[in-house]
Amino acid sequence: MLIPGAVNPLLAASPPEAGGATPDAGPAAPALPALPIKGNINARRQKLYHLPGCPSYASTRIDEPRGERLFATEAEAIAAGWLLAPGCRSAVEGAR
């Protein structure tokens, strides 16, 4: 659940500075896309959103003609009426 003003720890990583990683940090992690949250509609027509770090994130595909979409923020997904995918709950709680 999103707490107003709270930063989701799964989305808290800032993109690496220009020039890549720092000398001691190793390679930089890939930057998140501009719309990192995947809004998908399941077989029961539930609108669920998946955050980076959720177990189902990589396998979730967006089918825009079915009404599925991408979101920039978790707050945007919630405001549009989407719910956190059940499999993501443990990933979000574990990251906090």
C-alpha positions as CSV (number, residue, x, y, z in Angstrom):
1,M,0.0,0.0,0.0
2,L,1.3,3.5,-0.8
3,I,1.6,5.9,2.1
4,P,1.2,9.5,1.0
5,G,4.6,11.1,0.8
6,A,6.5,7.8,1.2
7,V,9.0,6.6,-1.4
8,N,8.5,3.1,-2.6
9,P,11.8,1.3,-1.9
10,L,11.5,-0.7,-5.1
11,L,11.5,2.5,-7.1
12,A,13.9,4.5,-4.8
13,A,17.1,3.9,-6.8
14,S,18.1,6.9,-8.7
15,P,19.5,6.5,-12.2
16,P,23.3,6.5,-12.5
17,E,25.0,9.8,-13.2
18,A,26.3,10.4,-16.7
19,G,29.5,8.4,-17.2
20,G,28.3,5.2,-15.6
21,A,29.4,3.7,-12.3
22,T,31.7,5.1,-9.7
23,P,35.3,3.7,-9.8
24,D,34.7,1.5,-6.7
25,A,31.1,0.5,-7.3
26,G,31.5,-1.8,-10.3
27,P,29.1,-1.6,-13.3
28,A,26.1,0.6,-13.0
29,A,22.7,-1.0,-12.7
30,P,20.4,-0.4,-15.7
31,A,18.2,2.7,-15.4
32,L,14.5,2.1,-14.9
33,P,12.3,3.0,-17.9
34,A,10.3,6.2,-17.8
35,L,7.1,4.2,-17.2
36,P,8.4,1.4,-15.0
37,I,5.1,0.1,-13.5
38,K,3.2,-2.5,-15.5
39,G,-0.6,-2.4,-15.3
40,N,-2.1,-5.7,-16.4
41,I,-5.6,-7.2,-16.5
42,N,-5.8,-10.8,-15.3
43,A,-8.3,-13.5,-16.4
44,R,-10.8,-12.3,-13.7
45,R,-10.6,-8.8,-15.2
46,Q,-8.8,-7.4,-12.1
47,K,-6.6,-4.5,-12.9
48,L,-3.3,-5.2,-11.2
49,Y,0.0,-3.3,-11.2
50,H,3.5,-4.9,-11.0
51,L,6.5,-3.0,-9.7
52,P,10.1,-3.6,-10.7
53,G,11.4,-6.3,-8.2
54,C,8.1,-8.2,-8.1
55,P,8.4,-11.9,-9.0
56,S,6.0,-11.6,-11.9
57,Y,7.5,-8.3,-13.3
58,A,9.7,-9.7,-16.0
59,S,7.1,-12.1,-17.3
60,T,4.3,-9.5,-17.3
61,R,3.5,-8.3,-20.9
62,I,1.3,-5.2,-21.6
63,D,-1.5,-5.6,-24.2
64,E,-2.7,-2.0,-24.8
65,P,-5.7,-3.0,-26.9
66,R,-7.0,-4.9,-23.9
67,G,-6.7,-1.8,-21.7
68,E,-3.4,-2.7,-20.1
69,R,-1.0,0.2,-19.6
70,L,2.2,1.5,-18.1
71,F,2.5,4.0,-15.2
72,A,5.2,6.4,-14.1
73,T,4.4,6.1,-10.4
74,E,2.6,3.8,-8.0
75,A,0.4,6.7,-6.9
76,E,-0.7,7.1,-10.6
77,A,-1.6,3.4,-10.8
78,I,-3.6,3.6,-7.6
79,A,-5.4,6.8,-8.6
80,A,-6.4,5.1,-11.9
81,G,-8.0,2.3,-9.8
82,W,-5.4,-0.5,-10.2
83,L,-4.4,-2.7,-7.3
84,L,-0.9,-4.1,-6.3
85,A,-0.5,-7.6,-7.7
86,P,-0.7,-10.2,-4.9
87,G,2.7,-11.6,-5.7
88,C,4.3,-8.1,-5.3
89,R,3.2,-7.7,-1.7
90,S,6.0,-9.7,-0.2
91,A,8.6,-8.0,-2.5
92,V,7.4,-4.5,-1.4
93,E,7.3,-5.5,2.3
94,G,10.8,-7.1,2.1
95,A,12.3,-4.0,0.5
96,R,11.0,-1.7,3.3
